[in-house]
Amino acid sequence: MSSSNPLRDAADRRLPRIAGPSGLVIFGVTGDLSRKKLMPAVYDLANRGLLPPGFSLVGFARREWEDEDFAQEVHDAVKEHARTPFREEVWQQLVQGMRFVQGTFDDDDAFVRLRDTIQDLDEKQGTGGNFAFYLSVPPSAFPVVIQQLKKHGLADQTPESWRRAVIEKPFGHDLRSAEELNGLVHEVFAPDQVFRIDHYLGKETVQNILALRFANQMFEPIWNRSYVDHVQITMAEDIGIGGRAGYYDGIGAARDVIQNHLLQLLALTAMEEPSSFDADALAAEKTKVLEAVRLPKDLGRDTVAAQYAAGWQGGAKVIGYLEEEGIDQASKTDTYAAIKVEIDNRRWAGVPFYLRTGKRLGRRVTEIAVVFQRAPHSPFDTTATEELGSNAIVIRVQPDEGVTVRFGSKVPGTSMEIRDVSMDFAYGESFTESSPEAYERLILDVLLGDSNLFPRTEEVELSWKILDPIEEYWDKHGRPAQYPAGTWGPAEADEMLERDGRSWRRP
Ligand code: BG6
């Protein structure tokens, strides 16, 4: 029987989903992402009973490690970073399937050893030939790893077994390099074998955008240009670039997170209802929105790039971006970026979407604020209501996960004074389950072959198409603005909204 509810399809999505026989190979296993996110996520999945009994984890790296050394690394990473409690019996089972392959990416012998290891695991652990290859490596290493997988037959599927590639961002540097990379990946893997990670899509609160909009009746009727004044999408971080100079310098805030996380949030906020909650239907709607994104005519006026200068954070003095270790003194890299875009379709014509992100801002917060037009008429004395802001629905992505509705309310007393108040839904108060980490969800989806939460080639390329002209403009127009660390960004970003008669929220 077909369901009229798009959030429920034939394979009932309310049931727990457990991966079948399979294994995961991580390239770049000695890196930060692997230690802090991937290894803990694998353990957390095992601990929740969502991995098959013989699940296997293979690390591939240059390090001179034996299987035991690798297992010890995973053990330490799990103890330090896993979300769920450490249970010896879960660990003992997981460790049976752990192997390490030593080698460099251009070393044919190492890939032969990897193939033998996989065969051995198929026999001993019953992985059934089903393996996902996680490329947690710098973009420069993508081509060689992908070619090696092809050359050694590791990408070949059989009717009984699958092979998948998981690719971490950054997926290219601009549209041209993304197209090249896509070309290369698709020479080796079919589209349904490729999983591009945008970890924001694995966050509970991000998936909740769809639930909020399409599992309810009360929001969608006002979710359009007739009622919405503008939308603000903020991803603020309090951290600096830390030890990531090598990755970050030359990339900057817009390429690092607007191209992927923030444009995906925009797509989910603005898209039409998909015909079902399956990968094709979702991708089709997100793609339509990204195609309809229109850049402002005057990029000097409606975009801002800035760098953090020295300042204060959490009571401590912190250095500026140009003083960070490994950063070129003449670097023009943006650590803050704000852009205004519009969406050329019937639902959103004329409604600005303001996107901003930055390192070393006031505090860590990610939110989507849908800000409504003011009431067309007020029967109350204007002086009593002048403090009134606009109504807003705020999806709080992190850290304080939930949804806030802002509206005006009468202040108790004899006068008709009205002030803004908040109505809050907090995950922590409404649910006893804690939210899984994004990587838990995404790794499980890869093993299940469920690609709903993974951006497609077209989405990645469209996002670069949006960003490229902005980056080119910034390249041409000299140095970025400055903002003191610990503040909410440069004055230029405030002025950008003030010119439109609006202001940024101070979450
Ligand atoms: C990554 C960026 O994609 O997201 C980092 O490369 C950023 O620069 C990180 O710090 C933030 O992720 P989260 O989940 O902590 O918001």
Boltz pocket constraint, residues with backbone or C-beta under 6 A from the ligand:
constraints:
  - pocket:
      binder: B
      contacts: [[A, 237], [A, 256], [A, 257]]
      max_distance: 6.0
